Amino acid sequence: MKKENKTHDETKLISGGRDPESNFGIVNPPVYHASTVLSPTLADWRTRDPMKDIVYGRMGTPTQKSLENATALLEGGDKAFATSSGLGAITVALMSFTEAGDHVLMTDSAYNPARSFCLNVLAKYGVETTFFDPTIGKNISNLMKKNTKVVYAETPGSLSFEMQDIPAISEITHEHGAVLMHDNTWGTPLFFKSFDMGVDISIHAATKYIVGHSDAMLGILVTTDKHYETVYRGFRSSGQHAAPDDCYLALRGLRTLGVRLNQHQENALVVARWLESREEISQVLYPALESHPGHELWKRDFLGSTGLFSIILDKHYDDISLGAMLDEMDLFAMGASWGGYESLILPGSPIRSATKWAPEGTLLRLHIGLEHTENLISDLDAGLARLKAASKP
Ligand SMILES: Cc1ncc(COP(=O)(O)O)c(C=O)c1O
């Protein structure tokens, strides 16, 4: 009898979405640029199905479908949709499941433009949003209303790094007939299996780790058969389009996601532990550290940790001192986004409405890239020395 062999994630990363037989044996799905897709007959024109077939460039090319299939396979969802950006995936998800009179519960730690979309756009269409303490867990039941249609999570929050109890939140969400959305950009489809955890719609800024090289913009929504049609309607009506070249780059990035993430994780742990030992740092907000308040949840629910975390300095520094540190960094560059191969550093201030964010020091967010940790640590060491030298006693 043939031995049943489980397909491991490393294998899914390599084989997912590939179809050399349909592409002259070419290993990587090629880039298809398309708007018009011709029908050979009237019968074909009448019967082609935009949900399954390649019918028009905006609705997806074979390159896009390859990426969508590979991502869904990896995360354990049934279907995926590629959007023009991560924020595009967030807005499609929220619009697909809400209408006037509905209520959304959103984690207070959500990526700020997701908050703004609720407050500045959904509100105009009669959808109310309440923010909740990211650590609320089962007590989210106290905030559920009759008209709550969506609960929106992000674990860990990508600036403040609180961990959320997604299975507990999922249970309550489903008891109330709502859907649970989760921004899984930090965890990626590799390290957080959203659908095993009870998520209905998983959102990725593929711009970050999936692309992995800081050179393309893309979002991906992954969902289950149960919610597929609702997401599809929202996706199709919103005019979203994922650029074919960016889909190609994301698919190419996906093949090495596993090895890259393992290295980001290893490097981040070394740098985080070093930072923890420094007197200029009062807190390192990295869930893989034992000192992180959400460490047990991370251990329970995640298969790994990635390269993004924040630190809280020992006090608040003005821009003259911060500039002395950051302007002269050799390897840590300042720039939006994260998830590429390079290290980044930026000051940040989480925006809150349901919870208080008042640490006693400045927050810096670091992305730990694939450089050697000895070089990263000496860059930070010299930076912290400049910070201290420039700050008033
Ligand atoms: C957690 C998170 N979600 C979503 C996004 C949005 O992704 P994009 O920049 O591709 O729109 C970002 C971007 O920084 C992010 O950090």
The ligand as an SDF file (V2000), in Angstrom:
LIG
                    3D

 16 16  0  0  0  0  0  0  0  0999 V2000
    0.0290   45.3570    9.2040 C   0  0  0  0  0  0  0  0  0  0  0  0
   -0.1460   46.0010    7.8700 C   0  0  0  0  0  0  0  0  0  0  0  0
   -1.2590   45.7660    7.1780 N   0  0  0  0  0  0  0  0  0  0  0  0
   -1.4870   46.3280    5.9910 C   0  0  0  0  0  0  0  0  0  0  0  0
   -0.5730   47.1950    5.4290 C   0  0  0  0  0  0  0  0  0  0  0  0
   -0.8720   47.8470    4.1080 C   0  0  0  0  0  0  0  0  0  0  0  0
   -0.1070   47.2960    3.0920 O   0  0  0  0  0  0  0  0  0  0  0  0
    0.2410   48.1220    1.7640 P   0  0  0  0  0  0  0  0  0  0  0  0
    1.2980   49.0830    2.1200 O   0  0  0  0  0  0  0  0  0  0  0  0
    0.6280   47.0610    0.8010 O   0  0  0  0  0  0  0  0  0  0  0  0
   -1.0290   48.8110    1.3590 O   0  0  0  0  0  0  0  0  0  0  0  0
    0.6010   47.4810    6.1140 C   0  0  0  0  0  0  0  0  0  0  0  0
    1.6040   48.4100    5.5310 C   0  0  0  0  0  0  0  0  0  0  0  0
    2.5040   48.8860    6.1810 O   0  0  0  0  0  0  0  0  0  0  0  0
    0.8260   46.8700    7.3750 C   0  0  0  0  0  0  0  0  0  0  0  0
    1.9340   47.1330    8.0980 O   0  0  0  0  0  0  0  0  0  0  0  0
  1  2  1  0
  2  3  1  0
  2 15  2  0
  3  4  2  0
  4  5  1  0
  5  6  1  0
  5 12  2  0
  6  7  1  0
  7  8  1  0
  8  9  2  0
  8 10  1  0
  8 11  1  0
 12 13  1  0
 12 15  1  0
 13 14  2  0
 15 16  1  0
M  END
$$$$
